[in-house]
Amino acid sequence: VSLGFIKDLQIEGGRVAFTIELTTPACPVKDQMRDQARAAVLQVPGVAAVDVRMSARVREAVAAEGARQLPPGVKNIIAVGAGKGGVGKTTVAVNLAIALAKCGSKVGMIDGDIYGPNVPIMLGMKAQLTTDGQKIVPAEKYGLQVISMGFLTADDAPIIWRGPMLHGALQQFFREVRWVELDYLVVDLPPGTGDVALSLSQTVPVAGAIIVTTPQQVSLADTRRAVAMYKKLNIPPLGIVENMSYFVCTNCQHEADIFGRGGGEQMAGEMGIPFIGRIPIYQPIREGSDNGVPLMISEPDSPAARAFMAAAERAAAQVSIASYNRPTIPLTVVR
């Protein structure tokens, strides 16, 4: 009640009805909140029946006066990055974006890996972009609004650009695309600590970054550098996702720790940032990425898909916490 979540309170005799308006449709504890609220009200003398409805309104990140502004139509920007290539970052980004959409959020996706735009392949898209006379209209699939350099170049054409051209392309993706009522705009960054992450931090306010790693030490070392970079760029780490965490044999269900075990979670604890998910090695994940049908679409009830969903819910919760705690009144320093 003190947080302002209770809306539309109605009392008729012994019947009480109200709505709990959450800060994200992807809240991981929404069912518990509903059940606990119902149980608490039923304990009030004279209450015979309780009707609890759930809704959500994602809060828009508020930028200080004079600071970088969000693109029109976008409430929150989530970056997905990795300290090194080969850890499955884009696969994780695509499935997390679809998971957020499946929760009821409005989600867009920018393929920020300008040199290697793989998002269209993973979504099975060969879009021809159009305009509405003023701005580019993003392509749509699986509930996502999507923009990528892959829509603008031939499949085998290399993109040979220096940093300023990358910066210009990223600015166009944010400012010259008609994003429509997005709760979350997910940006798939290239691996490492290069130009695109720097341009992102200079162009728009970012709610936070999800960092993808594997359990092995060589990946964790680069992940630490990536976390340090995001902090230096004032992009708060939302959490660590440990991809390819373990392999489950389809014949005997034995779990094999091919790349080690628990490294991502341990590192997150040491660095004081949330650990938001452990994704297994599962053949349909790879097949879905190659075939353009991500696991969240092809096998939404599989254990691996549930792991993606849990990670998406935890990331959304971190965004909500940061947004709720952020002051909405600009601060002025008087000298």
Sine and cosine of phi, psi and omega as CSV:
sin_phi,cos_phi,sin_psi,cos_psi,sin_omega,cos_omega
0.00,0.00,-0.71,0.70,-0.05,-1.00
-0.90,0.43,-0.40,0.92,0.02,-1.00
-1.00,0.07,-0.07,1.00,0.03,-1.00
0.99,0.16,0.36,0.93,-0.04,-1.00
-0.99,0.15,-0.34,0.94,-0.10,-1.00
-1.00,0.06,0.83,-0.56,-0.01,-1.00
-0.77,-0.64,0.36,-0.93,0.16,-0.99
0.81,0.58,0.72,0.69,0.01,-1.00
-0.95,0.32,0.79,-0.61,0.01,-1.00
-0.74,-0.68,0.72,-0.70,0.01,-1.00
-0.78,-0.63,0.86,-0.52,0.04,-1.00
-0.75,-0.66,0.98,-0.19,-0.05,-1.00
0.89,0.46,-0.84,-0.54,0.01,-1.00
-1.00,-0.04,0.14,0.99,-0.03,-1.00
-0.97,-0.25,0.77,-0.64,0.00,-1.00
-0.85,-0.53,0.73,-0.68,0.05,-1.00
-0.72,-0.69,0.64,-0.76,0.05,-1.00
-0.34,-0.94,0.25,-0.97,0.02,-1.00
-0.92,-0.40,0.70,-0.72,0.16,-0.99
-0.99,-0.16,0.93,-0.37,-0.02,-1.00
-0.99,-0.11,0.96,-0.28,-0.03,-1.00
-0.99,0.13,0.17,-0.98,-0.01,-1.00
-1.00,-0.02,-0.04,1.00,0.09,-1.00
-0.35,-0.94,0.63,-0.77,0.11,-0.99
-0.91,0.43,-0.32,0.95,-0.05,-1.00
-1.00,-0.07,0.36,0.93,0.00,-1.00
-0.85,0.52,0.83,-0.56,-0.07,-1.00
-0.96,0.27,-0.19,0.98,-0.04,-1.00
-0.87,-0.50,0.41,0.91,-0.07,-1.00
-0.90,0.44,-0.60,0.80,0.00,-1.00
-0.92,0.38,-0.66,0.75,0.03,-1.00
-0.90,0.43,-0.65,0.76,0.02,-1.00
-0.89,0.46,-0.68,0.73,0.02,-1.00
-0.88,0.47,-0.74,0.67,-0.06,-1.00
-0.92,0.40,-0.66,0.75,-0.01,-1.00
-0.93,0.36,-0.60,0.80,0.04,-1.00
-0.91,0.42,-0.69,0.72,0.02,-1.00
-0.88,0.47,-0.70,0.71,-0.02,-1.00
-0.90,0.43,-0.63,0.77,-0.02,-1.00
-0.91,0.41,-0.67,0.74,-0.03,-1.00
-0.94,0.33,-0.56,0.83,0.02,-1.00
-0.90,0.43,-0.34,0.94,0.02,-1.00
-0.99,0.17,-0.19,0.98,0.02,-1.00
-0.96,0.29,0.77,-0.63,0.00,-1.00
-0.84,0.55,0.72,-0.69,0.03,-1.00
1.00,-0.07,-0.19,0.98,0.01,-1.00
-1.00,0.05,0.84,-0.54,-0.02,-1.00
-0.96,-0.27,-0.47,0.88,-0.04,-1.00
-0.54,-0.84,0.58,-0.81,-0.02,-1.00
-0.74,-0.67,0.79,-0.61,0.07,-1.00
-0.92,-0.40,0.94,-0.35,-0.02,-1.00
-0.95,-0.30,0.88,-0.48,0.07,-1.00
-0.97,-0.23,0.55,-0.84,-0.01,-1.00
-0.92,-0.40,0.70,-0.71,0.11,-0.99
-0.61,-0.79,0.05,-1.00,0.00,-1.00
-0.50,-0.87,0.59,-0.81,0.11,-0.99
-0.67,-0.74,0.95,-0.30,-0.03,-1.00
-0.94,0.34,0.77,-0.64,-0.02,-1.00
-0.99,0.15,0.69,-0.72,0.02,-1.00
-0.97,0.22,0.71,-0.70,0.09,-1.00
-0.87,0.49,0.74,-0.68,-0.07,-1.00
-0.97,-0.23,0.85,-0.52,0.04,-1.00
-1.00,-0.04,0.58,-0.81,0.05,-1.00
-0.91,0.41,0.40,-0.92,-0.01,-1.00
-0.85,0.52,0.76,-0.65,0.00,-1.00
1.00,0.06,-0.11,0.99,-0.02,-1.00
-1.00,0.06,0.07,-1.00,0.05,-1.00
-0.87,0.49,0.63,-0.78,-0.06,-1.00
-0.96,-0.29,0.51,-0.86,0.09,-1.00
-0.92,0.38,0.49,-0.87,0.11,-0.99
-0.90,0.44,0.53,-0.85,0.07,-1.00
-0.83,0.56,0.70,-0.71,0.03,-1.00
1.00,0.07,0.09,1.00,-0.04,-1.00
-0.84,-0.54,0.76,-0.65,0.01,-1.00
-1.00,-0.09,-0.64,0.76,-0.06,-1.00
-0.57,-0.82,0.62,-0.79,0.05,-1.00
-0.91,-0.40,0.81,-0.59,0.02,-1.00
-0.89,-0.45,0.85,-0.52,0.08,-1.00
-1.00,-0.02,0.58,-0.81,0.13,-0.99
-0.85,-0.53,0.88,-0.47,-0.07,-1.00
-0.71,-0.71,0.02,-1.00,0.02,-1.00
-0.41,-0.91,0.48,-0.88,0.01,-1.00
-0.96,0.27,-0.37,0.93,0.00,-1.00
-0.53,-0.85,0.28,-0.96,0.04,-1.00
-0.99,0.16,0.25,-0.97,0.08,-1.00
1.00,0.09,0.15,0.99,-0.02,-1.00
-0.99,-0.15,0.02,1.00,0.01,-1.00
1.00,0.08,0.46,0.89,-0.07,-1.00
-0.86,0.52,-0.76,0.65,-0.05,-1.00
-0.92,0.39,-0.61,0.79,0.07,-1.00
-0.86,0.51,-0.70,0.71,0.03,-1.00
-0.91,0.42,-0.70,0.71,-0.03,-1.00
-0.87,0.50,-0.71,0.70,-0.02,-1.00
-0.89,0.45,-0.73,0.68,-0.03,-1.00
-0.94,0.35,-0.56,0.83,0.07,-1.00
-0.92,0.40,-0.65,0.76,0.02,-1.00
-0.89,0.46,-0.69,0.72,0.02,-1.00
-0.92,0.40,-0.61,0.79,0.04,-1.00
-0.88,0.48,-0.69,0.72,0.05,-1.00
-0.87,0.49,-0.65,0.76,0.03,-1.00
-0.90,0.43,-0.62,0.78,0.00,-1.00
-0.91,0.40,-0.40,0.92,0.05,-1.00
-0.97,0.24,-0.21,0.98,-0.01,-1.00
0.94,-0.35,0.03,1.00,0.04,-1.00
-0.98,0.19,0.44,-0.90,0.16,-0.99
-1.00,0.01,0.86,-0.52,-0.19,-0.98
-0.77,-0.64,0.69,-0.72,0.15,-0.99
-0.87,-0.49,0.23,-0.97,-0.01,-1.00
-0.59,-0.81,0.78,-0.63,0.13,-0.99
-0.96,-0.29,0.81,-0.59,0.11,-0.99
-0.99,0.11,1.00,-0.06,-0.06,-1.00
-0.99,0.11,-0.03,1.00,0.06,-1.00
-0.99,0.11,0.99,0.15,-0.15,-0.99
-0.88,0.48,-0.64,0.77,-0.04,-1.00
-0.96,0.27,-0.49,0.87,-0.03,-1.00
-0.72,-0.69,0.95,0.31,-0.09,-1.00
-0.97,0.23,0.99,-0.15,-0.08,-1.00
-0.98,-0.22,-0.15,0.99,-0.04,-1.00
-0.85,0.53,-0.68,0.73,0.03,-1.00
-0.86,0.52,-0.60,0.80,0.03,-1.00
-0.90,0.44,-0.72,0.69,-0.07,-1.00
-0.94,0.35,-0.40,0.92,0.05,-1.00
-0.99,-0.14,0.00,1.00,0.00,-1.00
0.90,0.43,0.67,0.74,-0.10,-0.99
-0.90,-0.44,0.69,-0.73,0.19,-0.98
-0.75,-0.66,0.94,0.35,-0.17,-0.99
-0.99,0.12,0.54,-0.84,0.20,-0.98
-0.96,-0.28,0.95,-0.32,-0.08,-1.00
-0.93,0.36,0.55,-0.83,0.04,-1.00
-0.82,-0.57,0.16,-0.99,0.08,-1.00
-0.83,-0.55,0.33,-0.94,0.08,-1.00
-0.98,-0.20,0.31,0.95,-0.04,-1.00
0.99,-0.16,-0.36,0.93,0.00,-1.00
-0.81,-0.59,-0.69,0.72,-0.07,-1.00
-0.74,-0.67,0.27,-0.96,0.07,-1.00
-0.96,0.28,0.69,-0.73,0.07,-1.00
-1.00,-0.06,0.86,-0.50,-0.03,-1.00
-0.92,0.39,0.48,-0.88,0.12,-0.99
-0.95,0.31,0.36,-0.93,-0.03,-1.00
-0.74,-0.68,0.67,-0.74,0.12,-0.99
-0.27,-0.96,0.57,-0.82,0.02,-1.00
0.81,0.59,0.52,0.85,0.02,-1.00
0.99,0.15,0.15,0.99,-0.02,-1.00
-0.94,-0.35,0.62,-0.79,0.23,-0.97
-1.00,-0.05,0.82,-0.58,-0.22,-0.97
-0.76,-0.64,0.66,-0.75,0.15,-0.99
-0.72,-0.69,0.63,-0.77,-0.06,-1.00
-0.39,-0.92,0.52,-0.85,0.15,-0.99
-0.89,0.45,-0.38,0.93,0.03,-1.00
-0.89,0.46,-0.34,0.94,0.06,-1.00
-0.99,0.14,-0.23,0.97,-0.16,-0.99
-0.93,-0.37,-0.10,0.99,-0.03,-1.00
-0.76,-0.65,0.34,-0.94,0.10,-0.99
-0.92,0.38,0.42,-0.91,-0.10,-1.00
-0.82,0.57,-0.63,0.78,-0.09,-1.00
-0.96,-0.27,0.25,0.97,-0.03,-1.00
-1.00,0.06,0.84,-0.55,0.03,-1.00
-0.97,0.26,0.49,-0.87,0.08,-1.00
-0.95,-0.31,0.94,-0.34,-0.10,-1.00
-0.92,-0.38,1.00,0.04,-0.09,-1.00
-0.81,-0.58,0.49,-0.87,0.17,-0.98
-1.00,0.01,0.13,-0.99,-0.09,-1.00
-0.79,0.61,-0.72,0.69,-0.02,-1.00
-0.87,0.50,-0.54,0.84,0.02,-1.00
-0.95,0.31,-0.60,0.80,0.09,-1.00
-0.87,0.49,-0.71,0.71,0.00,-1.00
-0.86,0.50,-0.68,0.73,0.01,-1.00
-0.90,0.44,-0.65,0.76,0.02,-1.00
-0.90,0.43,-0.67,0.74,-0.01,-1.00
-0.90,0.43,-0.66,0.75,0.05,-1.00
-0.87,0.49,-0.64,0.77,0.04,-1.00
-0.90,0.44,-0.65,0.76,0.00,-1.00
-0.88,0.48,-0.57,0.82,0.00,-1.00
-0.99,0.12,-0.69,0.72,-0.20,-0.98
-0.99,-0.12,-0.41,0.91,-0.11,-0.99
-0.92,-0.39,0.32,0.95,0.08,-1.00
-0.91,-0.41,0.65,-0.76,-0.05,-1.00
-0.99,0.10,0.98,0.18,0.07,-1.00
-0.97,0.24,0.72,-0.70,-0.12,-0.99
-0.90,-0.44,0.95,-0.31,0.18,-0.98
0.77,0.64,0.79,0.61,-0.03,-1.00
-1.00,0.04,0.77,-0.64,0.19,-0.98
-0.96,0.27,-0.64,0.77,-0.03,-1.00
-0.67,-0.74,0.74,-0.68,0.16,-0.99
-0.92,-0.38,0.94,-0.33,-0.05,-1.00
-1.00,0.01,0.79,-0.62,-0.01,-1.00
-0.92,-0.40,0.91,-0.41,0.06,-1.00
-0.99,0.11,0.94,-0.33,-0.05,-1.00
-1.00,0.03,0.40,-0.92,0.15,-0.99
-0.94,0.35,0.37,-0.93,0.01,-1.00
-0.93,0.37,0.37,-0.93,0.07,-1.00
1.00,-0.05,-0.26,-0.97,-0.11,-0.99
-0.83,-0.56,0.83,0.56,-0.15,-0.99
-0.96,-0.28,-0.45,-0.89,-0.18,-0.98
-0.89,0.45,-0.61,0.79,-0.14,-0.99
-0.92,0.39,-0.67,0.74,0.04,-1.00
-0.89,0.46,-0.65,0.76,0.04,-1.00
-0.90,0.44,-0.70,0.71,0.03,-1.00
-0.89,0.46,-0.64,0.77,0.02,-1.00
-0.85,0.53,-0.74,0.67,-0.04,-1.00
-0.91,0.42,-0.45,0.89,-0.01,-1.00
-1.00,0.05,-0.25,0.97,-0.13,-0.99
-0.99,-0.15,-0.69,0.72,-0.11,-0.99
-0.64,-0.77,0.39,-0.92,0.16,-0.99
-0.97,0.24,0.79,-0.61,-0.07,-1.00
-0.95,-0.30,0.80,-0.60,0.00,-1.00
-0.89,0.46,-0.55,0.83,0.01,-1.00
0.24,-0.97,0.10,-1.00,-0.05,-1.00
-0.83,-0.55,0.69,-0.72,0.19,-0.98
-0.99,-0.11,0.80,-0.60,-0.04,-1.00
-0.94,-0.34,0.80,-0.59,-0.05,-1.00
-0.98,-0.18,0.71,-0.71,0.04,-1.00
-0.61,-0.79,0.14,-0.99,0.23,-0.97
-0.92,-0.38,0.19,-0.98,-0.07,-1.00
-0.95,0.31,-0.28,0.96,-0.14,-0.99
-0.96,0.29,0.47,-0.88,-0.15,-0.99
-0.88,0.47,-0.60,0.80,-0.03,-1.00
-0.90,0.43,-0.54,0.84,0.06,-1.00
-0.97,0.25,-0.64,0.77,-0.03,-1.00
-0.90,0.43,-0.60,0.80,0.01,-1.00
-0.88,0.48,-0.69,0.72,0.03,-1.00
-0.94,0.33,-0.51,0.86,0.02,-1.00
-0.91,0.41,-0.62,0.78,0.06,-1.00
-0.86,0.51,-0.65,0.76,0.03,-1.00
-0.91,0.42,-0.64,0.77,0.01,-1.00
-0.90,0.44,-0.69,0.73,0.03,-1.00
-0.87,0.50,-0.69,0.72,0.02,-1.00
-0.88,0.47,-0.62,0.79,0.03,-1.00
-0.90,0.45,-0.73,0.68,-0.02,-1.00
-0.87,0.48,-0.65,0.76,0.02,-1.00
-0.89,0.45,-0.65,0.76,0.00,-1.00
-0.91,0.41,-0.51,0.86,0.02,-1.00
-1.00,0.05,0.11,0.99,-0.02,-1.00
0.88,0.47,0.56,0.83,0.15,-0.99
-0.96,-0.29,0.96,-0.29,-0.08,-1.00
-0.92,0.39,0.73,-0.68,0.09,-1.00
-0.93,0.37,0.86,-0.51,0.06,-1.00
-0.98,0.22,-0.47,0.89,0.00,-1.00
0.32,-0.95,0.20,-0.98,0.03,-1.00
-0.97,-0.23,0.73,-0.68,0.18,-0.98
-0.94,-0.34,0.84,-0.55,0.05,-1.00
-1.00,-0.07,0.97,-0.25,0.00,-1.00
-1.00,-0.03,0.37,-0.93,-0.06,-1.00
0.78,0.63,0.68,0.74,-0.13,-0.99
-0.93,0.37,-0.61,0.79,0.00,-1.00
-0.31,-0.95,0.29,-0.96,0.02,-1.00
-0.89,-0.45,0.76,-0.65,0.04,-1.00
-0.96,-0.29,0.86,-0.50,0.02,-1.00
-0.92,0.40,0.78,-0.62,-0.02,-1.00
-0.95,0.30,-0.27,0.96,-0.01,-1.00
-1.00,0.02,-0.72,0.69,-0.10,-1.00
-0.89,-0.46,-0.06,1.00,0.00,-1.00
0.92,0.40,0.26,0.97,0.06,-1.00
-0.94,0.34,0.68,-0.73,0.03,-1.00
-1.00,-0.09,0.82,-0.58,0.03,-1.00
-0.91,-0.42,0.77,-0.63,-0.01,-1.00
-1.00,-0.02,0.98,0.19,-0.12,-0.99
-0.89,0.46,-0.65,0.76,-0.05,-1.00
-0.95,-0.30,0.38,0.93,-0.09,-1.00
1.00,-0.07,-0.02,-1.00,-0.06,-1.00
-0.62,-0.79,0.72,-0.70,0.17,-0.98
0.97,0.22,0.10,1.00,-0.05,-1.00
-0.89,0.45,-0.66,0.75,-0.01,-1.00
-0.91,0.41,-0.68,0.73,0.00,-1.00
-0.91,0.41,-0.67,0.74,0.02,-1.00
-0.89,0.46,-0.70,0.71,0.00,-1.00
-0.89,0.45,-0.67,0.75,0.03,-1.00
-0.86,0.51,-0.68,0.73,0.03,-1.00
-0.89,0.46,-0.67,0.74,0.00,-1.00
-0.91,0.42,-0.56,0.83,-0.05,-1.00
-1.00,-0.05,-0.03,1.00,0.06,-1.00
0.94,0.33,0.55,0.84,0.05,-1.00
-0.83,-0.56,0.39,-0.92,-0.08,-1.00
-0.92,0.40,0.56,-0.83,0.20,-0.98
-0.98,-0.21,0.89,-0.45,-0.21,-0.98
-0.93,-0.37,-0.02,1.00,0.03,-1.00
0.05,-1.00,0.50,-0.86,0.06,-1.00
-0.81,-0.59,0.92,-0.40,-0.07,-1.00
-0.96,-0.26,0.80,-0.60,-0.05,-1.00
-0.98,0.19,0.26,-0.97,0.22,-0.97
-0.98,0.22,0.88,-0.47,-0.10,-0.99
-0.59,-0.81,0.86,-0.51,-0.15,-0.99
-0.81,0.58,-0.67,0.75,0.02,-1.00
-0.88,0.48,-0.38,0.93,0.09,-1.00
-0.89,0.45,-0.74,0.67,0.02,-1.00
-0.91,0.42,-0.69,0.73,-0.01,-1.00
-0.88,0.47,-0.65,0.76,0.01,-1.00
-0.90,0.43,-0.61,0.79,0.03,-1.00
-0.91,0.42,-0.63,0.78,0.00,-1.00
-0.96,0.28,-0.57,0.82,-0.12,-0.99
-1.00,-0.05,-0.09,1.00,0.01,-1.00
0.99,0.17,0.30,0.95,0.05,-1.00
-0.79,-0.61,1.00,0.01,-0.08,-1.00
-0.85,0.52,0.39,-0.92,-0.06,-1.00
-0.84,0.55,-0.59,0.81,0.00,-1.00
-0.89,0.45,-0.29,0.96,0.08,-1.00
-0.99,-0.15,-0.71,0.71,-0.12,-0.99
-0.97,0.23,-0.61,0.79,-0.03,-1.00
-0.67,-0.75,0.91,0.41,-0.12,-0.99
-0.91,0.41,-0.30,0.95,-0.02,-1.00
-0.98,-0.20,0.08,1.00,0.00,-1.00
-0.95,0.30,0.40,-0.92,0.04,-1.00
-0.83,0.56,-0.62,0.78,0.01,-1.00
-0.91,0.40,-0.65,0.76,0.04,-1.00
-0.91,0.41,-0.61,0.79,0.06,-1.00
-0.90,0.43,-0.54,0.84,0.07,-1.00
-0.91,0.40,-0.66,0.75,0.08,-1.00
-0.88,0.47,-0.69,0.72,-0.02,-1.00
-0.88,0.47,-0.69,0.72,0.01,-1.00
-0.89,0.46,-0.65,0.76,0.02,-1.00
-0.90,0.43,-0.66,0.75,0.02,-1.00
-0.90,0.44,-0.67,0.74,0.02,-1.00
-0.89,0.45,-0.66,0.75,0.00,-1.00
-0.92,0.38,-0.63,0.78,0.04,-1.00
-0.90,0.43,-0.69,0.72,0.02,-1.00
-0.88,0.47,-0.61,0.79,0.04,-1.00
-0.89,0.45,-0.65,0.76,0.03,-1.00
-0.90,0.44,-0.64,0.77,0.05,-1.00
-0.89,0.46,-0.68,0.73,-0.01,-1.00
-0.90,0.44,-0.67,0.74,0.01,-1.00
-0.88,0.48,-0.72,0.69,-0.01,-1.00
-0.90,0.44,-0.66,0.75,-0.01,-1.00
-0.93,0.37,-0.63,0.78,-0.03,-1.00
-0.93,0.36,-0.57,0.82,-0.03,-1.00
-0.99,0.11,-0.23,0.97,-0.06,-1.00
-0.96,0.28,0.76,-0.65,0.03,-1.00
-0.90,0.43,0.66,-0.75,-0.01,-1.00
-1.00,-0.10,-0.14,0.99,0.01,-1.00
-0.98,-0.21,0.85,-0.53,0.01,-1.00
-0.86,0.52,0.65,-0.76,0.01,-1.00
-0.99,-0.16,0.70,-0.71,0.03,-1.00
-0.89,-0.45,0.79,-0.61,0.03,-1.00
-1.00,0.05,0.86,-0.52,0.01,-1.00
-0.99,-0.15,0.87,-0.49,-0.02,-1.00
-1.00,-0.08,0.00,0.00,0.00,0.00
